[in-house]
């Protein structure tokens, strides 16, 4: 049996989704597994048969439910207190202190690792776990390494980009922990050639690392993410609206309109107050008027951004490009699906543009997210304005005043069910990340849904666009590639022709996704490598 070490939740993005889909695909394939993570709601996931909370005092509480899948997944949640080490700051149910790993003391890191070692060592002995698969470069691989030392069980590692970019690169302690864990791992699964290169550069001291590499891809549930025929588009919008109404309530229109109270004379303190007040809502909810806004989406052109609203993901680059985009495509609609600390600053910036508050807009470019340290990704993307001539700057803000009202729709955080209904309603999905994305699942979800994906031409996104060229014209693939050193400029020039040219290629995009990235193929291949005797 495979023991999957995750440490986080099963909702959200990135490695959470990767883990959830791998577990479900294993269950569908009849392959049992044990999952160690902090998920609080196992009842939401049909593939989980049993869930056990391992109390800090040694007492365990188990719950069981029926599952329709032939493979049974057992979830184990060690109680770890109120502090959750993370890579990117966020809110997590059950934790008062959600703290970036790089901010934790050695003592806190050690306590977290040893708590997992204690629980996992017992599980290995009692539940027939024969091999471990640890997510990320830290901290789960260190847990696996220590359990390996105690029990002899083999373990493998599947690094994800967030741990590398937001932890290992920034903290020598974490780099040392990752290097030690990789040294004793049996396999190191790489979701792209770029990830392999990144690991080789970061861990050049790890002996025989290259010989441990095994390719594995991120995937997509092609049963869920699929095309919607044009004649079913209206009914699809109605269905999506109903899904929105089933979700918790998030931000209100009144809260969004607080940004309109800022002006050129507003101080940083005024801005901070408004951003804070506008951000007082459930970040797990959907905007209260998102359902009606979605109904107003025309047959096209519609642009979609899906992802966490942080500077590293690049949503600000799209907003910097809005004046020129709407000038060229005045009928454009934009949907922003996601949540994060950058949301309120982006809303304030858009409001400032539309109301002609140029000084306020320029100040927001420098203020960024109130209370947070200067973000290098935010600074890198805002330099577009400094490069403009005075005449171009005047034109930019003149065009900003012409951006139509209610053409940019924020939805709040959406789950897979809602996103699967939203992608097919959009023509192009944009992912202008400023960091290398090892395996962007949102890119594949868009592809499987026939929504033409474009993104920064680096790492995993570049590899996916390379593959797209097997089915689409090279000129379109060129439009899909965003220059990482000129994101705002490329969004301005490449989006309009791509929006016009994308619709006829929906079926080709889906063929690529089905042929190369279905989760079932990925999970069964993974199981074969990890447990060859069982699968022979």
Secondary structure, 3 states (H helix, E strand, C coil): CEEEECCCCCCCCCHHHHHHHHHHHHHHCCCCEEEECCCCCHHHCCCEEEEEEECCCCCEEEEECCCCCCCCEEEEEECCCCEEEECCCCCCCCCCEEEEHHHCCHHHHHHHHHHHHHHHHHHHHHCCCCEEEEECCCCHHHHHHHHHHHHCCEEEEECCHHHHHHHHCCCHHHHHHHHHHHHHCCCEEECCHHHHHHHHHHCCCCCCCHHHEEECCCCECCCCCCCCCHHHHHHHHHHHHHHHHCCCECCCHHHHHHHHHCCCCCCHHHHHHHHHHHCCCCCCCECCCHHHHHHCCCCCCEEEEECCCCHHHCHHHHHHCHHHHHHHCCCCEEEEECCCCHHHHHHHHHHHHHCCCHHHHHHHHHHCCCCCCCCHHHHHHHHHHHCCCHHHHHHHHHHHCCCCCCCEEEEECCCHHHHHHHHCCCCEEEECCCCCCCCCHHHHHHHHCCCEEEEECCHHHHHHHHHHCCCCCHHHHHHHEECCCCHHHHHHHHHHHHHHHCHHHHHHHHHHHHHHHEHHHHHHHHHHHHCHHHHC
